[in-house]
């Protein structure tokens, strides 16, 4: 009986010790994201991320599918913003020491998209393995402003006056191939496609995805290397994406860019990257030099043995490799 009592006391003491000394990994979020925006409107909001004693690389994500919203980082809290379509990631290579992280974010609504859009918040960090925690959702109502309504009506009126085979008028917004709403990717104008009927009013919530392959892409040339076949950990800069594959000569002729490219296929998109950098800093320095070329918002990505991985995971692996040398 005495031995049993000693065992119970030991167990309770152990539980008490760990509850007092092991850091708690509870993560929560408070934000002031607006509940409504007018089309084309810009505003800003603040949020507080309660991360407790967590350390190391991490990523906070705001995803607003099919909204076309633009995000900018006004107060970073030590993070870097990576816009990938409707997914907006705030990345830390090392979380700040403070238990709370303050962010101020700028947002801009799309000129034509209206309706109710759902913002999803999540947080990823390393705790032995990668842990991803959902931090809730938030509804945003996009309402049409008078100015944009007038523009849309005028453009629809122009469409009704065109013939079936004429795609001029309101085709700049509706008859283009759109790879990424952040403008990071290649966009091909479809004014040469005569099969699109513009007599019907176009729903402004939808962007046409008809595509015309530039005749230059049909020319024989040097194939671009497959990223999936290259082993190792690399940081690269994504410069373009499209629904079709091109050659090295395409980039030389169109962009006056003549460096080695890599290609990989992600969710139906053919994505083009450059560089074989061993760390984020070198890749970021390369990205800044690309401003002299007509690329639309190059950004940094990471590969491990030919597969894309999150930047924060690549930073962690990079540190492990350096420690092993």
Long-range contacts (C-beta under 8 A, 24 or more apart in sequence): 23-52, 23-53, 23-54, 24-52, 24-53, 25-52, 25-53, 25-54, 25-127, 25-131, 26-50, 26-52, 27-51, 27-52, 27-54, 27-123, 27-125, 27-133, 27-135, 28-135, 29-121, 29-123, 29-135, 29-136, 31-121, 31-138, 33-107, 33-119, 33-138, 33-140, 34-107, 34-140, 35-138, 35-139, 35-140, 35-141, 36-140, 36-141, 36-142, 36-143, 37-107, 37-109, 37-140, 37-141, 37-142, 37-143, 38-109, 38-142, 38-143, 38-144, 38-145, 38-148, 39-109, 39-110, 39-111, 39-112, 39-113, 39-114, 39-142, 39-143, 39-144, 39-145, 39-148, 40-108, 40-109, 40-110, 40-111, 40-145, 40-147, 40-148, 41-108, 41-109, 41-145, 42-106, 42-107, 42-108, 42-109, 43-106, 43-107, 44-74, 44-104, 44-105, 44-106, 44-107, 45-104, 45-105, 45-107, 46-75, 46-102, 46-103, 46-104, 46-105, 47-102, 47-103, 47-105, 48-100, 48-101, 48-102, 48-103, 49-77, 49-100, 49-101, 49-103, 49-123, 50-99, 50-100, 51-95, 51-99, 51-100, 51-101, 51-123, 51-125, 52-99, 53-99, 54-95, 54-125, 54-127, 55-94, 55-95, 56-94, 56-95, 56-125, 56-126, 56-316, 57-91, 57-92, 57-93, 57-94, 57-95, 57-125, 57-126, 57-312, 57-313, 57-315, 57-316, 58-91, 58-92, 58-95, 58-123, 58-124, 58-125, 58-126, 58-312, 59-89, 59-90, 59-91, 59-92, 59-123, 59-124, 59-125, 59-310, 59-311, 59-312, 60-89, 60-90, 60-103, 60-121, 60-122, 60-123, 61-87, 61-88, 61-89, 61-90, 61-120, 61-121, 61-122, 61-123, 61-124, 62-87, 62-88, 62-90, 62-105, 62-119, 62-120, 62-121, 63-87, 63-88, 63-119, 63-120, 63-122, 64-88, 64-117, 64-118, 64-119, 64-120, 64-140, 65-117, 65-118, 66-113, 66-117, 66-205, 67-109, 67-110, 67-113, 67-117, 67-140, 67-142, 68-109, 68-110, 68-113, 68-181, 69-107, 69-108, 69-109, 69-110, 69-117, 70-107, 70-108, 70-181, 70-182, 71-105, 71-106, 71-107, 72-105, 72-106, 72-107, 72-108, 73-103, 73-104, 73-105, 73-106, 74-104, 74-105, 74-106, 75-102, 75-103, 75-104, 76-103, 77-101, 77-102, 77-103, 79-103, 82-299, 82-300, 82-311, 83-182, 83-184, 83-297, 83-299, 84-180, 84-182, 84-184, 84-299, 85-180, 85-181, 85-182, 86-181, 89-310, 89-311, 91-310, 91-311, 91-312, 92-312, 93-280, 93-312, 93-315, 95-125, 109-142, 110-142, 110-181, 111-148, 111-151, 112-148, 112-152, 112-173, 112-204, 112-205, 113-142, 113-204, 113-205, 114-142, 114-143, 114-144, 114-204, 114-205, 115-141, 115-142, 115-205, 116-140, 116-141, 116-142, 117-141, 117-142, 124-310, 124-312, 126-312, 126-313, 126-316, 130-313, 152-204, 156-201, 156-202, 159-198, 159-199, 159-200, 159-201, 159-202, 160-199, 160-201, 162-198, 162-199, 164-197, 164-198, 164-199, 165-194, 166-198, 167-191, 167-193, 167-194, 167-196, 167-198, 169-198, 170-198, 170-202, 171-196, 171-198, 173-207, 174-202, 174-206, 174-207, 174-208, 175-208, 175-210, 176-207, 176-208, 177-209, 177-210, 177-211, 177-212, 177-242, 177-243, 178-207, 178-209, 179-240, 179-241, 179-242, 179-243, 179-269, 180-241, 182-297, 183-296, 183-297, 184-238, 184-241, 184-296, 184-297, 184-298, 184-299, 185-240, 185-241, 185-242, 185-269, 185-271, 185-296, 186-240, 186-241, 186-242, 186-296, 187-296, 188-212, 188-213, 188-214, 188-242, 209-243, 211-242, 211-243, 211-244, 213-244, 214-250, 214-254, 216-246, 216-249, 216-250, 216-253, 216-254, 217-244, 217-245, 217-246, 217-247, 217-250, 219-247, 219-249, 220-247, 221-247, 221-248, 221-249, 221-250, 222-247, 222-248, 222-249, 223-247, 223-248, 224-248, 224-261, 224-262, 224-263, 224-272, 225-260, 225-261, 225-262, 225-263, 226-262, 226-263, 226-264, 226-306, 227-262, 227-263, 227-264, 227-273, 227-303, 227-306, 228-264, 228-306, 228-307, 229-306, 230-262, 230-303, 230-306, 231-305, 231-306, 232-304, 232-305, 233-278, 233-302, 233-303, 233-304, 233-305, 233-314, 233-317, 233-318, 233-321, 234-275, 234-276, 234-277, 234-278, 234-302, 234-303, 234-304, 235-275, 235-277, 235-278, 235-279, 235-280, 235-282, 235-283, 235-300, 235-301, 235-302, 235-311, 235-314, 236-262, 236-273, 236-274, 236-275, 236-276, 236-277, 236-283, 236-300, 236-301, 236-302, 236-303, 237-273, 237-274, 237-275, 237-283, 237-286, 237-287, 237-290, 237-298, 237-299, 237-300, 237-301, 238-271, 238-272, 238-273, 238-298, 238-299, 238-300, 238-301, 239-272, 239-273, 239-274, 239-290, 239-293, 239-295, 239-298, 240-271, 240-272, 240-295, 240-296, 241-269, 241-270, 241-271, 241-272, 242-269, 242-270, 243-268, 243-269, 243-270, 244-270, 245-270, 255-293, 255-294, 255-295, 256-293, 257-293, 257-295, 264-303, 264-306, 264-308, 266-308, 273-301, 278-318, 279-315, 279-318, 280-311, 280-314, 280-315, 280-318
